[in-house]
Structure formats: C-alpha cells, structure tokens
Amino acid sequence: MFRRTEESKLTSWYFEIDRKLLWLVLLLVFAGAQFMISAGHAAAGRIGEPWYFFILKALPFYFIGLATMFAASMLDKKWVLRISWLNVAVCLVLLLMTVVAPYYIKGSARFVHLVGLNMNIMPSDIMKPGFIMLTAWFLAKMRDAYGDNIFFNRDAWRMKWLSWWPYLAVFVPAFYIIFSHPDLGTAILYFAVLCAMIFMAGLPWVVVPVLGGVVGLVLVLAFFTMSHVHNRIMAFFTGSGDTYQVRKSIESIQHGGLLGSGDEAFVKQSLPDSHTDFIFAAIAEDWGAIVACALLFVIFSVLRRLIIDAVSARDRFVMYATGGAAALFGTQVCINLMSTLHLFAPKGMTLPFISYGGSSFVGFCLLFGMVLAIVREDKWK
C-alpha cells in the first residue's frame, strides 16, 4: 500500500510489524463493535436501558485497549518484559483485593469495583499478557541455564532465584485465588496455556497422563464442592436442570438461518448474556450462518498468524510467548464456541475482541501489542 521512502520510527514500525496480524485484529475489533450493537440492544432492553447502553459503556475500553495495543507494539523486548512485571504485580494486588474485600457479581468474587470510575475490572483477565510473557521469559532463561532438561534437572529445583520455586511461588497462589472465586473456567484456561508452553519447552509426553490426572482431580473437587459446577455438568450430561441458556442459544442460531433474521430476530431477546458469553448465537441469529462462518474464518486466520510467527521465531523467548498467545486465544475461542453450541458446559468466558467485557478486551489488546513488538524485534533487529 505504501512505499518505504523515508526512515523514521513510524515507517520502520509499519514496514517491520506483522501487518497481516495487525489488520486481522483490527477487523475483529471493528466487527465486534458492530455485533455488540446488534446483540447488546436486546440485553439493554431487558434491564430498561436504551439500545446504545452497552456500546457506550464499552467505548472507553475500546480507546484504552487500542491505544495500549499500538503503544505496546512499538516497544522493544526489554520494555515488554518490564511492563509484564508491572502487569503481574498490579494484578496480584488486585487478586488479593478480591479476597480481602470481595465484590460479588453473579455469585463470583472475581471482580474489583473501582468506586471513583464506577466500573468493575477482572484482574485474572488483565493478568493474561504478563503471565504469558513472564512464563516465556522464565522458560527461555531456564533452558539457557540448565539445557534441554529443565523439568527433571536437580539444579532447576534448588532454592535459588533462577529455579522453579520462585515461579511457582508467584503463580500458584494466583491460580488458587482464581479457582476459589469461584472461576473454574479461567483457572482451567490458565492451566491449559501453561501446559502448552511447557510442552513447547520440552516437557516429555509421558507426563501427559499426570497432567490429565491433575485436571481430573480438580474437576472432581469442583463437582463436589461448587454447586454451580455440579449443576452445569449434570445439566450438560443429563439434559435436566437449568438448560435455559444453551437451549435459547441453539434456538437463536437455528432461527438465524443462512442470511439472518435482522429486525425479526426475537429469540435473542430472551437469551441471557447475548452480548457476552453467548454473543456468537446472537450474531448467527442477527446476521446469519454465512456471516458467522466468515467471523470464524477471521478468528482462525488470527490463530494461524500467531502459529506462523511462533514457528518462524529465531528467539526461544519469542517462540514461547507467541505460542502461548496462540494457546490462550485458541483455547478461549474454543471454550466460548463449545459452550454456545452445547458441546461443553457453560463456562462464562468471552469471545476475544467480540464479546462485551472491558477487562478481556484490554487484556487481549495488551497481549497482541506485546506479541507484535517481540515478533517485529525478532525478525528485524
């Protein structure tokens, strides 16, 4: 589109960045705004608010998120890591606040209420970029220090700064707080991303049954100790209990047909969370299966670009970080879509860049900005 006729930081940034990934993300953001308007007016009507209520509330997060993504994409690796440390430190404090002064929404204490701004933020969503970047940095440093075998090397488990103990001391308490909110979906998401990243770092496949057993034990514990998990799992496998959300979701998709119902879309009017967890069903009803499939194509194109950047990375840190971003993005998309299509018990998880949710949007914008920055530096510097 443009020729490189001069040398400046802006032109260098534009010509060196992964422009395909950037434009795909911006396309998702633009599409998400359109879909939120069409899906959000039904949710707004149910609470007696005007049709533009949710898009108006989302606008500050759009500005913050996009500014964050562009600013982060211009940084170098050192600044990405510094911001990642700050991101994790702040979010750990906020997670502690959810324990000391819990603010409950729908029975979960995963939010922090900002009184002066009159908004709620979700620390576990905002911490995702820092978690991925610091995990990638840690794994790369461990490989440099201890070689290929960083999991069964005795030196890697000794009590010193560069070992597994400081890493576990930071993130295990965070995972426990997230799990106890209760927020089983986000806890599973973090664990899945961590597993993907440590496999990239060389964890033997023989350990897979052990990790599977850990997940199984957590699910059994949640099933018997968390009533909402018990009810959702029983409803998913038996079809009894509260299946209202998933039934309305399927009806909404079916009513949309190929071309959508437009102004005649009525099922989404009674679909809870049509602008958040079940926004894909509302999109299918409003716009039709063709547009819904086009959205899926863009989403999986983003995932493909992340995988390509990870595979082609020269720096081990960049490979781990970009691969971790792909694991997070892909897993969250799959959980959201599987819940919407009744292939998985509902988990209350947003569709990245599409669903209403300021914390999720800003977190993913920061993550993709960091990915664009480190991929650019790895390719050109």
Secondary structure per residue as TSV (DSSP state, phi and psi in degrees):
chain	resnum	aa	ss	phi	psi
A	1	M	-	360.0	-44.0
A	2	F	-	-122.7	148.4
A	3	R	-	-96.3	147.3
A	4	R	-	-86.2	93.3
A	5	T	-	-102.2	-9.5
A	6	E	S	-147.3	157.7
A	7	E	-	-102.0	118.8
A	8	S	-	-154.5	167.0
A	9	K	H	-62.0	-38.0
A	10	L	H	-69.1	-45.6
A	11	T	H	-67.6	-38.1
A	12	S	H	-61.5	-43.7
A	13	W	H	-59.6	-46.4
A	14	Y	H	-66.0	-42.6
A	15	F	H	-83.4	-17.3
A	16	E	H	-98.2	-19.9
A	17	I	S	-75.4	158.0
A	18	D	-	-74.7	89.3
A	19	R	H	-66.8	-32.1
A	20	K	H	-61.8	-45.2
A	21	L	H	-64.9	-42.1
A	22	L	H	-60.9	-48.6
A	23	W	H	-67.7	-33.8
A	24	L	H	-65.0	-41.7
A	25	V	H	-65.3	-43.3
A	26	L	H	-63.0	-35.6
A	27	L	H	-63.9	-40.7
A	28	L	H	-63.8	-40.7
A	29	V	H	-63.8	-46.2
A	30	F	H	-63.0	-44.8
A	31	A	H	-64.0	-40.3
A	32	G	H	-60.6	-38.1
A	33	A	H	-63.7	-42.5
A	34	Q	H	-64.5	-43.9
A	35	F	H	-68.4	-33.5
A	36	M	H	-67.7	-34.6
A	37	I	H	-63.8	-45.9
A	38	S	H	-72.1	-36.5
A	39	A	H	-85.6	-29.4
A	40	G	H	-76.9	-24.6
A	41	H	H	-67.8	-29.2
A	42	A	H	-68.8	-43.7
A	43	A	H	-65.0	-37.6
A	44	A	H	-66.2	-39.9
A	45	G	H	-62.0	-33.5
A	46	R	H	-67.4	-24.6
A	47	I	T	-106.3	13.3
A	48	G	T	76.0	26.3
A	49	E	-	-109.1	159.5
A	50	P	-	-66.2	163.3
A	51	W	T	-60.7	-26.5
A	52	Y	T	-92.3	10.9
A	53	F	H	-58.1	-50.9
A	54	F	H	-75.7	-37.9
A	55	I	H	-66.5	-33.6
A	56	L	H	-67.0	-39.7
A	57	K	H	-68.9	-28.1
A	58	A	H	-81.3	-21.1
A	59	L	H	-55.7	-45.7
A	60	P	H	-58.1	-37.4
A	61	F	H	-70.6	-32.8
A	62	Y	H	-62.2	-47.1
A	63	F	H	-64.3	-46.5
A	64	I	H	-63.7	-46.0
A	65	G	H	-63.5	-48.0
A	66	L	H	-66.9	-40.5
A	67	A	H	-62.4	-40.0
A	68	T	H	-63.8	-43.3
A	69	M	H	-63.9	-46.8
A	70	F	H	-66.7	-40.9
A	71	A	H	-65.4	-43.9
A	72	A	H	-65.8	-33.3
A	73	S	H	-68.8	-15.0
A	74	M	T	-95.0	0.2
A	75	L	-	-83.8	168.9
A	76	D	-	-102.3	177.6
A	77	K	H	-58.8	-41.0
A	78	K	H	-61.5	-43.6
A	79	W	H	-71.8	-33.0
A	80	V	H	-60.3	-43.4
A	81	L	H	-69.1	-38.2
A	82	R	H	-62.0	-44.1
A	83	I	H	-67.1	-33.6
A	84	S	H	-64.4	-42.7
A	85	W	H	-60.7	-44.3
A	86	L	H	-64.3	-41.8
A	87	N	H	-58.5	-48.1
A	88	V	H	-68.4	-41.4
A	89	A	H	-61.2	-47.3
A	90	V	H	-63.7	-43.2
A	91	C	H	-68.7	-32.1
A	92	L	H	-63.7	-40.4
A	93	V	H	-63.2	-43.4
A	94	L	H	-65.3	-37.0
A	95	L	H	-63.7	-38.6
A	96	L	H	-64.1	-34.4
A	97	M	H	-63.6	-33.3
A	98	T	H	-67.6	-18.7
A	99	V	H	-89.8	-44.0
A	100	V	H	-74.6	-45.2
A	101	A	S	-130.9	73.8
A	102	P	-	-65.3	141.3
A	103	Y	E	-120.6	109.8
A	104	Y	E	-89.9	134.1
A	105	I	E	-133.0	119.7
A	106	K	T	55.1	39.1
A	107	G	T	82.3	2.4
A	108	S	E	-117.6	139.7
A	109	A	E	-99.1	32.4
A	110	R	E	-84.2	1.5
A	111	F	E	-109.2	153.9
A	112	V	E	-117.1	127.8
A	113	H	E	-92.8	120.6
A	114	L	E	-92.1	104.2
A	115	V	T	-62.9	-47.6
A	116	G	T	-62.8	-35.3
A	117	L	T	-94.2	-9.3
A	118	N	T	54.0	49.7
A	119	M	E	-143.1	158.9
A	120	N	E	-111.5	136.6
A	121	I	E	-122.9	153.4
A	122	M	-	-112.9	102.8
A	123	P	H	-57.0	-36.0
A	124	S	H	-66.7	-26.8
A	125	D	H	-76.0	-41.2
A	126	I	H	-73.5	-24.1
A	127	M	T	-79.2	-12.2
A	128	K	H	-57.2	-45.5
A	129	P	H	-60.2	-47.3
A	130	G	H	-63.3	-40.1
A	131	F	H	-59.6	-46.1
A	132	I	H	-67.6	-45.8
A	133	M	H	-65.4	-43.8
A	134	L	H	-71.3	-35.2
A	135	T	H	-63.7	-42.7
A	136	A	H	-63.4	-44.0
A	137	W	H	-61.9	-44.4
A	138	F	H	-62.5	-46.6
A	139	L	H	-64.1	-39.8
A	140	A	H	-65.0	-43.1
A	141	K	H	-64.4	-40.2
A	142	M	H	-63.5	-41.2
A	143	R	H	-64.4	-39.1
A	144	D	H	-65.4	-36.1
A	145	A	H	-83.9	-38.0
A	146	Y	H	-118.9	2.9
A	147	G	-	83.0	-160.6
A	148	D	S	-69.1	-30.1
A	149	N	-	-97.6	85.6
A	150	I	-	-97.5	-1.3
A	151	F	S	-100.8	-29.5
A	152	F	S	-119.4	11.6
A	153	N	-	-81.7	126.2
A	154	R	G	-60.9	-39.1
A	155	D	G	-62.1	-31.1
A	156	A	G	-70.3	-14.0
A	157	W	G	-110.6	9.3
A	158	R	S	-77.9	157.6
A	159	M	S	-77.7	88.8
A	160	K	S	-151.3	172.1
A	161	W	S	-61.6	-46.3
A	162	L	S	-94.9	81.3
A	163	S	S	-155.7	179.2
A	164	W	H	-70.4	-25.8
A	165	W	H	-66.3	-44.5
A	166	P	H	-61.6	-39.0
A	167	Y	H	-63.2	-48.0
A	168	L	H	-64.8	-34.4
A	169	A	H	-64.8	-28.3
A	170	V	H	-82.2	-47.7
A	171	F	H	-96.3	-25.7
A	172	V	H	-62.3	-46.3
A	173	P	H	-60.0	-37.4
A	174	A	H	-62.8	-44.4
A	175	F	H	-62.8	-38.2
A	176	Y	H	-65.1	-42.9
A	177	I	H	-62.3	-44.1
A	178	I	H	-60.4	-44.5
A	179	F	H	-63.1	-37.7
A	180	S	H	-83.9	-0.8
A	181	H	T	-56.4	-45.6
A	182	P	T	-91.3	142.5
A	183	D	-	-146.7	74.0
A	184	L	H	-64.0	-37.9
A	185	G	H	-59.7	-48.5
A	186	T	H	-68.0	-36.7
A	187	A	H	-62.1	-43.7
A	188	I	H	-64.1	-39.3
A	189	L	H	-61.1	-47.8
A	190	Y	H	-60.1	-44.0
A	191	F	H	-65.0	-39.6
A	192	A	H	-63.7	-41.7
A	193	V	H	-66.2	-42.8
A	194	L	H	-60.5	-42.9
A	195	C	H	-61.9	-42.9
A	196	A	H	-61.1	-41.5
A	197	M	H	-71.4	-38.9
A	198	I	H	-73.6	-26.4
A	199	F	H	-68.8	-38.1
A	200	M	H	-63.0	-28.9
A	201	A	T	-84.4	0.6
A	202	G	T	109.0	14.9
A	203	L	-	-63.3	127.8
A	204	P	-	-62.9	146.7
A	205	W	G	-64.2	-20.7
A	206	V	G	-63.7	-18.4
A	207	V	G	-82.7	-10.7
A	208	V	H	-54.0	-47.1
A	209	P	H	-58.8	-34.4
A	210	V	H	-64.8	-47.4
A	211	L	H	-63.7	-39.6
A	212	G	H	-61.0	-38.3
A	213	G	H	-66.1	-37.3
A	214	V	H	-62.3	-46.1
A	215	V	H	-61.6	-42.2
A	216	G	H	-61.4	-43.0
A	217	L	H	-63.7	-39.9
A	218	V	H	-63.8	-43.1
A	219	L	H	-65.1	-40.0
A	220	V	H	-64.3	-44.2
A	221	L	H	-60.2	-44.8
A	222	A	H	-66.0	-37.5
A	223	F	H	-61.4	-38.6
A	224	F	H	-93.0	-13.0
A	225	T	H	-114.3	-17.5
A	226	M	-	-116.0	114.1
A	227	S	H	-63.0	-38.6
A	228	H	H	-69.1	-33.4
A	229	V	H	-67.9	-44.1
A	230	H	H	-58.3	-46.8
A	231	N	H	-65.9	-40.8
A	232	R	H	-69.2	-40.7
A	233	I	H	-66.9	-42.9
A	234	M	H	-64.5	-40.3
A	235	A	H	-64.9	-37.2
A	236	F	H	-67.2	-43.9
A	237	F	H	-84.8	-28.8
A	238	T	H	-106.5	-18.4
A	239	G	S	78.2	2.0
A	240	S	-	-99.0	170.1
A	241	G	S	84.1	-152.4
A	242	D	-	-86.2	95.4
A	243	T	-	-114.1	19.7
A	244	Y	H	-60.3	-45.9
A	245	Q	H	-60.6	-51.2
A	246	V	H	-69.3	-33.1
A	247	R	H	-63.8	-45.0
A	248	K	H	-66.7	-34.0
A	249	S	H	-62.8	-48.0
A	250	I	H	-64.1	-41.8
A	251	E	H	-62.1	-38.7
A	252	S	H	-63.3	-44.6
A	253	I	H	-64.3	-43.5
A	254	Q	H	-64.7	-38.2
A	255	H	H	-68.9	-25.8
A	256	G	H	-69.8	-31.1
A	257	G	T	63.4	-153.7
A	258	L	T	-79.6	-38.3
A	259	L	T	-107.4	-4.6
A	260	G	-	91.1	159.8
A	261	S	-	-97.1	-17.0
A	262	G	G	58.3	-126.2
A	263	D	G	-68.7	-15.0
A	264	E	G	-91.1	4.0
A	265	A	-	-68.7	117.8
A	266	F	-	-124.6	-20.9
A	267	V	G	-64.9	-39.7
A	268	K	G	-63.2	-18.7
A	269	Q	G	-61.8	-26.8
A	270	S	G	-112.1	14.7
A	271	L	-	-92.6	111.7
A	272	P	T	-63.1	145.4
A	273	D	T	57.6	36.8
A	274	S	T	-67.1	-17.9
A	275	H	T	-100.7	-4.3
A	276	T	T	-123.8	-94.2
A	277	D	T	-64.6	-34.7
A	278	F	T	-111.8	31.8
A	279	I	H	-66.8	-28.5
A	280	F	H	-64.0	-36.7
A	281	A	H	-65.3	-41.7
A	282	A	H	-64.5	-37.9
A	283	I	H	-63.2	-45.0
A	284	A	H	-62.6	-35.8
A	285	E	H	-74.8	-42.8
A	286	D	H	-70.8	-47.6
A	287	W	H	-106.6	-18.0
A	288	G	-	98.1	167.4
A	289	A	H	-66.3	-31.8
A	290	I	H	-64.1	-48.4
A	291	V	H	-66.2	-38.9
A	292	A	H	-61.9	-40.5
A	293	C	H	-69.3	-35.3
A	294	A	H	-63.4	-38.8
A	295	L	H	-62.6	-43.1
A	296	L	H	-61.2	-37.9
A	297	F	H	-61.6	-43.0
A	298	V	H	-65.9	-42.5
A	299	I	H	-60.2	-46.4
A	300	F	H	-75.0	-20.6
A	301	S	H	-68.6	-38.5
A	302	V	H	-61.7	-45.6
A	303	L	H	-61.3	-40.2
A	304	R	H	-63.2	-42.4
A	305	R	H	-63.2	-39.8
A	306	L	H	-62.1	-43.2
A	307	I	H	-65.8	-41.8
A	308	I	H	-60.9	-44.5
A	309	D	H	-63.5	-37.0
A	310	A	H	-68.2	-44.6
A	311	V	H	-66.9	-36.6
A	312	S	T	-88.9	1.8
A	313	A	-	-68.0	141.8
A	314	R	S	-90.2	-33.7
A	315	D	S	-89.1	131.2
A	316	R	H	-60.0	-39.0
A	317	F	H	-59.3	-43.9
A	318	V	H	-64.2	-40.0
A	319	M	H	-62.1	-46.1
A	320	Y	H	-65.4	-44.0
A	321	A	H	-66.2	-46.3
A	322	T	H	-69.0	-38.7
A	323	G	H	-64.1	-38.1
A	324	G	H	-65.3	-39.2
A	325	A	H	-63.0	-40.5
A	326	A	H	-63.6	-41.9
A	327	A	H	-63.4	-43.1
A	328	L	H	-64.3	-51.6
A	329	F	H	-60.8	-49.1
A	330	G	H	-65.3	-42.5
A	331	T	H	-66.9	-41.7
A	332	Q	H	-66.7	-40.0
A	333	V	H	-60.3	-46.8
A	334	C	H	-62.8	-43.1
A	335	I	H	-63.0	-43.6
A	336	N	H	-63.0	-47.3
A	337	L	H	-68.7	-38.9
A	338	M	H	-66.3	-35.9
A	339	S	H	-66.1	-41.8
A	340	T	H	-64.1	-38.0
A	341	L	T	-91.2	8.9
A	342	H	T	60.1	37.7
A	343	L	S	-101.8	-3.0
A	344	F	S	-156.0	148.3
A	345	A	-	-61.9	139.0
A	346	P	-	-54.7	133.0
A	347	K	-	-118.7	-1.4
A	348	G	-	64.9	47.4
A	349	M	-	-122.0	136.9
A	350	T	-	-76.2	159.6
A	351	L	-	-91.5	115.2
A	352	P	T	-52.0	131.3
A	353	F	T	69.5	-4.8
A	354	I	T	-111.2	-50.1
A	355	S	S	-69.6	154.7
A	356	Y	S	-70.0	131.4
A	357	G	-	161.8	103.4
A	358	G	H	-64.8	-42.4
A	359	S	H	-63.2	-44.8
A	360	S	H	-63.1	-43.6
A	361	F	H	-64.5	-48.1
A	362	V	H	-64.8	-40.3
A	363	G	H	-61.0	-44.6
A	364	F	H	-71.2	-34.5
A	365	C	H	-62.7	-44.5
A	366	L	H	-62.8	-43.4
A	367	L	H	-60.9	-48.0
A	368	F	H	-70.5	-31.9
A	369	G	H	-62.4	-43.1
A	370	M	H	-64.8	-42.0
A	371	V	H	-61.6	-45.2
A	372	L	H	-59.7	-37.7
A	373	A	H	-68.4	-48.7
A	374	I	H	-73.1	-32.5
A	375	V	H	-66.8	-40.6
A	376	R	H	-61.7	-46.8
A	377	E	H	-66.0	-39.9
A	378	D	H	-64.6	-34.2
A	379	K	H	-81.9	-34.0
A	380	W	H	-114.9	-22.5
A	381	K	-	-92.8	360.0
